[in-house]
Amino acid sequence: MTDRNIKHPNLHMTMSLHYLATQLDQLEAFGFDRARALEVLELSEAAFEMPQNRIEAERVEQMYQHAAKVLSDPRIAIRVGYRFRVPEFGKTGSIYSHADNMMQVFDLNRKYQCLSVDIGVSEHRIEEGRHFFLYNRYEDAKHMHHVMGAILGSWATALRWLSWAAGHELKEVHLMPNAPDDDSFYREIVQCPVYFGKPRNHVELHPESVTKPLITSDPEKLARSIAILDKLLDSGDEAENFKRSVQASIKAAMAEGAANFTNVARRMEIPERRLRQKMRDTNLSFRDMLEGERKKLFRQLHAKGESFASIAQSLAYNDQAAFTRAFKRWYGVSPGTYKGETLRRSE
């Protein structure tokens, strides 16, 4: 078992905004304000205009942690996943219902799941004639209980629906955590026996349901969907490689003390006009990317105990006033106020 996505490393430990948007809609239905969610995610509504854009899975995990506290519901993520509906979920959802059978669903999911979220790999395993579905998290995702809960919730719904489409129900589910005081929630989700404290997480399927043709099978629609998804995989690699190149050039420009567009274009050996056009084509904003890299570096240097004056210089700000304005955009307070609040919390 690999601990990362080898074929598409640019997708590793990320989630598409298309997939995230469906979760935000469900969270809002449960009472978690969308504006609050976007604040925790550090996203704007404009980001969703290009749904193929991606976000670090870590930030989604932090959002769920916040939502769980606000709603006083530690299982909110799995509730969100449970509302997933196969026929309604755009390209990467409808492709499953168009498959020939569940065996093909497993093959398709193993290839295309990373387009939605990439924190692990699904697996169909046959042991002594019994069929099991497993989802194996990457090592980097071992702590992501909420994002994993959302994935398991969606798979519980998808597998139930697909099994029904093949004429069967699920046989049983094994989960690694110890049994809660009330396990009725889990039994309601999967509509079959659920056993806790087991050595692995898996869903057991009726052997007949794995190869039996799905009543929703549509070869023509499946072929069209696969063509779209293959294109997304290829274009995603190219766009992400370009984005990473810009990020690396911005970091180098900051180190030189001249974090401007001209210097970044020079380092990339691309004419400024061409770089602007390519950034427009990939929906990238130089200002947002520069701001993001500066904020990321600020966190690293601040954690090391460097002074604000030294950090401002490392972030290639021309003067302290420019750094102060940026800091207020990031945290809503001045550096001095932020430092005072940090000191009070540590006392």
N, C-alpha and C positions, 0 to 999 in steps of 0.2 A: 504494500500500500504506500503510495507516494504521500509526502507531506505538503505538496503544493501542486498547482496546475502547471505541468511541464509544457504542454502544447500551447497554452495561452497564458504565460506568466503575467501579462498586463492585467488580467482579470482577477488575479489571486487576491483573496480577502477583500473583495469589493462587492457591491450590489448595484444593479441598474436603477436609475431613477424611475423607470417605468414600473418596476417591481415595487420599489419603495412607495410610489404614489398610491398603489392599491392598498398598502398597509396603512398609510396615513388616513385614507378615507375610512377604513374600518376603525382605526383608533379614535377618530373624531366621532364616529357613531357610538363608541363606548364612553364618550365624554371627555376625551383628552384633546384639548384645544389645538387646532392645526398650527396656529401662530406660535404657540409654545413649543410644539414639536420642531418647527423650522428653526426656532431660536437655538434649541439644543443641538440640532444638526448643523447649525451655521450655514443654512441654505436660504436662498430667496425663492420666491415663486417663479422668477424668471428662469431659474435653473431647470425647471421642468418643461420648458419649451423645447428642449432637446432631450427627450426621454432616454436616448441611448447613453447619455452621460452617466457617470458612475460615482459612487461615494464609498468611502472606506467602511467596511462592515463594523469596525470598532465604534464609529460614530453612531451607527444604528443601534448597536448594543447599549450605548450610553443613553440614547433616547428612550429605549424600552425600560432601562433601569429607572429613569426619571418618571416615566408613565406609570410604572408599577407602584412607585411611592405615592404619586399624586392620586391614583385611583384606588390605592390600597388593595391591589390585586396582583399578587406575584405571578399569576398564570395568564396575564393579559396577552402576552405574545402568542401563546398557543391558541387562545381564543380568537385572535386576529387571523392566525393561519387557518383555523378551522372554518372560517367563512370563505375561504378560497373556493371557487367554482370552476371546474375544468372547462366547460363549454364557453365561459364568459371571459377567460383570461387572455384575450389578445393572441398574439402569435405563439408564445412559448407555452400557453395553456391549451389552446385549441388543437395544437399539433398532436397532443396525446389522444384526444377523442377521435382523430382521423386515422390513427394507426390501425394496422391489421389485427393485432392482438396485444396482450400485456407484455409478452416477450419483446415485441418491437418497441413498446413504450419504454421499457427499461433501457434498451440500447439508445433510443433517442434522448432519454433524459441524461444518460451518462455523458453524451456528447454536448448537449445544449443547455443543461442546467446552469452552467457557469455564466451564461448570458444574463440570467436573472440574479443569481447570487452564487458566489464561489467561495464557500468556506469548507467544502468537503466533496466527496464523490459518492454517488449512489452505487449500489451493487445488488445484483440478483444472484443468489447463491442456492445451489441444489445440494442437499445433504441427505443421503439415504432415501432419495425419492421425494423429499419434502422441499417445498419452494419457500424461500425467505427473501424479503426485501430489507436491505440495510442501508443506512446512510452514515458513512465514515467521515468524521470531521478531520480536518487538517490539525496538526499539532498546534499551530498558531491560533486555532479557534476553540481550543479546549475550554476556555473560560466563557465562551459566548453562549450562555444558557438561554438567553431570551431570543436571540436570532435563531438559534437551533430550535427552540420551542415553536417559533413561527413556521419554520420549515417542516417540522414534524407534524404540526397541526394541519398544514396544507397538504402534506402527503397522506395523512390519515383520511382527509376528505377525498383526495384524488383516488387513492387506492380503493376506498369504499365504492366510489362512483364507477370506477373502471371494473371492479369485481362484479358489481351489479349489472353493468353493461355486458359482462361475459356470463351472466346467469348465476353468480355465486356471491356469498358474503365472505368477509375475512374470517380466518379460522381462529387466530389468537395473536396477542401482542405481548412481547417481553420488553420490560423497561429496567434499566440499571438502578435508578434511585429507589430508596426504601419506600414502602407503601405509605401514602398519606392517610390521615385519619378518615377521610371520605374519598373513595376512589370512583364515585359515581360519575364525576365529570369526565374522566378518561373513558369509562365504559360507554358513556353517552356519545362520545366522539367517534369511537371505532365500532360500536355496536357488536362487540364480541368479547370474550374473556380477556382480561388484562392481568398480567403477573408482574410484580415488582421485585426488586432485589436480585435481578438476574445478571449473568455475566456480560450481556450485550443488549443493545436495543435492536429489536427486529420485529417485522410483521410477517406472520406465516399466511400463505395464500393457498387456496385449493389448487391442486395441480391442474385440474381441468380448466380453471379460469385463466391460467397463464397462456395457453395455446389456443383457446377457443376464440373464434372471430368476434370482434366487437360489433355490436349492432349499429354503432355510429361510424364505422370504418368508411373512409372516403379517399381512395388512392390519389385522385386528381388534386384534391385540396392538400393532401399530405405532401405531394411533390412540390406544389407551389410554396408551401410553408417551409419545407426543407431548403429550397433555393434561397428564400429570404434569410433564413437563419444562417446558412453558410456564408452569405454575403456579409451579414452582421459580424460574424466571427472574423472574417478577413479584414473588413474595414475597421473593426475595433482594434485589431493589432496595429494597423498603420496609424490610426489616429492617436492611439495611446503612446506609441513610440515617438510621434511628433511632439506630443504634450510633454513627455519626459525630457526630450531634447531641449525644449524651451525652458523647463524648470531648471535643468542643469546649467543652462547658460545664464539664467537669472541669478542663480547662486554664485556662479563665477563672477558675474558683473558686480554683485554686492561685495564680494571679497576684494574687488578692485576699487571699490568706493564710487562706482559710477553705474548705478542700477537704472539705466534708461533704455528705451527701445533701440536707439541707435547702436549702443554698445552690445546689446544682446544680438541684434542682427549681424553685427560684425563678427561676434564670436561664433555664430552659427554659419557664417559665410553665405548669407542669403541677403539679397537686396531688400531694403526696408519695405518697398512697395509689395514685393512678392510675399514677404513674411506677413504683412498685414492681411493680404488676401487669403493666405493659407489659414491664418488664425480665424478669419471670418468664416471660411468654409467649414472649419471644425468647431465653430461656436466657442472659441476661446477669447477671453478678454485679457490683454496684457496687464491692464491695471489690476484686475482681480487676481491674476496669477502672481504678480509682484507682491500685492498685499498679502496673499496667502503664504508665500515663501518668507516674507518678513515676519509675519505672525508666528510661523512655525519656528523660525530661528530665535525669535524673542523667547519663546517658551523654553527652548533648549538652554540658552544662555542665562536666562533668569533662574532656571533650576540649578545652574552651577554657581549662582551667587554673584554674578557680575553686576556692576552698577548700571543704572539706567543710562548714564552718560556714555559708558563704554558700549552698551548694547546699541544705542542710537547710532554710534559710529559704525559698528559692525553691520548694521542694517542699511548703511549707505544713505542716511538722511543728511541733508545739507546743513541743517541746524536743529537745535533742540525743540524749537517751536513746531517744526514739521513732524517730529517724532511724537510730540504731545498730542497734536491733532489726530494722528493715526491711532494713538493709544486710546483716545476717547472713543473713536469709532469701534475699536475692538471690545472694550470693556465698559464703556459708558461713564468712566471716571478718569481723572487725570492720573499720571504716574504717582504723584505725591499722595493722593487719596488712596490709591490702590496699595501703595507700600504701607501706609498707616493701618489700613484694614487688615493686611496680611500680618503685620506685627501684633495687632491686638488679638487675632485669632490664635497666634502661637503662644501667647502669654498664659 
